[in-house]
């Protein structure tokens, strides 16, 4: 399968305020093993939108008590997806 890279450059300039406090975000990032709050390239599985680049943000905190098997609601450059859609990521 040929991989495509899509970059909309939507993360340049304007960023919305995070909905999750930084300390809480960092704790969730550690538990799920994701670079939340960092610039990344994320390759997604099973769709035409195979890769997006930008700041990886948590759209909303998961329910507590935390279960790392629960899907996180994420976004890169305003593009929403869940942690289950991630095939791989690279920190830039």
C-alpha positions in Angstrom: 0.0 0.0 0.0 1.4 3.3 -1.0 1.6 5.8 1.8 0.5 9.4 1.3 1.4 12.4 3.4 -1.0 15.3 3.8 0.0 18.6 5.4 -2.6 21.3 5.5 -0.4 23.7 7.6 -3.4 24.4 9.8 -1.2 24.5 12.8 0.8 27.5 11.7 -0.2 30.7 13.5 -3.4 30.1 15.4 -3.7 27.4 18.1 -6.8 27.0 20.3 -6.3 26.9 24.1 -5.8 23.4 25.5 -8.9 22.0 27.2 -6.7 19.9 29.6 -4.3 21.3 32.1 -0.6 20.7 31.3 0.2 18.6 34.4 -2.9 16.4 33.8 -2.0 16.2 30.1 1.6 15.1 30.9 0.3 12.4 33.3 -2.1 11.1 30.6 0.7 11.2 28.0 2.9 9.0 30.2 0.2 6.5 30.9 -0.8 6.2 27.2 2.8 6.5 25.9 2.0 9.5 23.5 3.9 12.8 23.1 0.9 15.0 24.0 1.8 18.7 23.6 4.6 18.1 21.2 5.0 18.6 17.5 4.6 15.2 15.7 3.9 13.5 12.5 1.1 11.0 13.0 0.4 8.2 10.5 -3.2 7.0 10.7 -4.5 3.6 9.6 -7.3 2.7 7.4 -8.1 6.1 5.8 -7.1 8.4 2.9 -5.7 10.8 5.5 -2.6 8.7 6.1 -0.4 11.3 7.9 -0.8 14.7 9.6 1.8 17.0 11.1 1.5 19.4 14.0 1.0 19.7 17.7 -0.6 16.6 19.3 -3.4 17.8 21.6 -5.8 16.0 23.8 -9.3 17.1 22.9 -10.7 15.9 26.3 -9.5 14.1 29.3 -10.5 10.4 29.6 -12.7 9.2 32.4 -11.0 8.5 35.7 -9.9 6.0 36.9 -7.7 5.9 33.8 -7.5 2.8 31.6 -4.8 3.0 28.9 -6.9 0.6 26.8 -9.5 3.4 26.5 -9.3 5.4 23.2 -8.1 9.0 23.7 -9.8 11.8 21.7 -6.9 13.6 20.0 -6.2 16.2 17.3 -3.3 17.4 15.2 -3.6 20.7 13.4 -7.3 20.8 14.2 -7.8 17.4 12.6 -9.7 15.0 15.1 -9.0 11.3 15.5 -8.7 8.8 18.3 -5.6 7.0 19.7 -6.9 3.8 18.1 -6.5 5.2 14.7 -2.7 5.8 15.1 -0.6 3.5 13.2 2.7 5.2 14.3 3.9 8.6 15.3 7.2 10.5 15.1 8.2 13.4 17.4 9.6 16.3 15.3 
